Amino acid sequence: MSGTEKTKARAEQAKGKAKEAMGRMAGNERMTADGHAAQAKGNARQDKEDVKDTFRRH
């Protein structure tokens, strides 16, 4: 996984977790959902890079 993509994925996951937690604390369902979506986007980015790494090794 390239360093910048790895960093972007982790940052997106952390941002999503924070936003989701803030949404839950505030009772804001939309913010909670947006945070969950950001986490999913970060996970997808990380998964994509993992697949790329797998193919590079072979």
N, C-alpha and C positions, 0 to 999 in steps of 0.2 A: 504494500500500500504506500502510495506516495505520502511524504510527510505533510504536505499542505492539505491534501484531501482527508487524511486521517485527522488532522487538527480541525478541519471544518466539520467533519462528522461529529467529533466529540463536543465541539462548541455548540452545535445545533442540538445535540442530545441534552446537554446541560441547560441550555436556554429553555428548551421545552419542559424539562423537569421543573425549573424554577417558575415558569409561567403557569404550569399546571398546579403547582402548590399554591401559588398566589390566588389563582382562580378558586381553588377549594376553600382557602381561608376566607376569601371575600364572598363566597357563595355565588360566584359568577360562572355559570355553566359554559358560556361561550369561551371565556378565557381558559377554562380547564380543557375544553375541546381543542382550542388552538395550541395549547401546550402539548397535548397528546399528539397532535398532528405534527408539530415540530420535531418531537422525539421520533416519530415514525419516519419522517424525512431523513433525519440523521442516521437512523438505523439502516434505511435503504441505501444511503450513500456509502455507509461502511460495508454493507453486504456487497454492493457493486464493486468496490475496491478489493474485497476479499476474493471475489470471483476472478477479477483481473490478475491478482497475484497467483492464484491457482494455475491459470493458463500460462503465465510467464514462467512458472517453474517447470513446466512439462515441455 
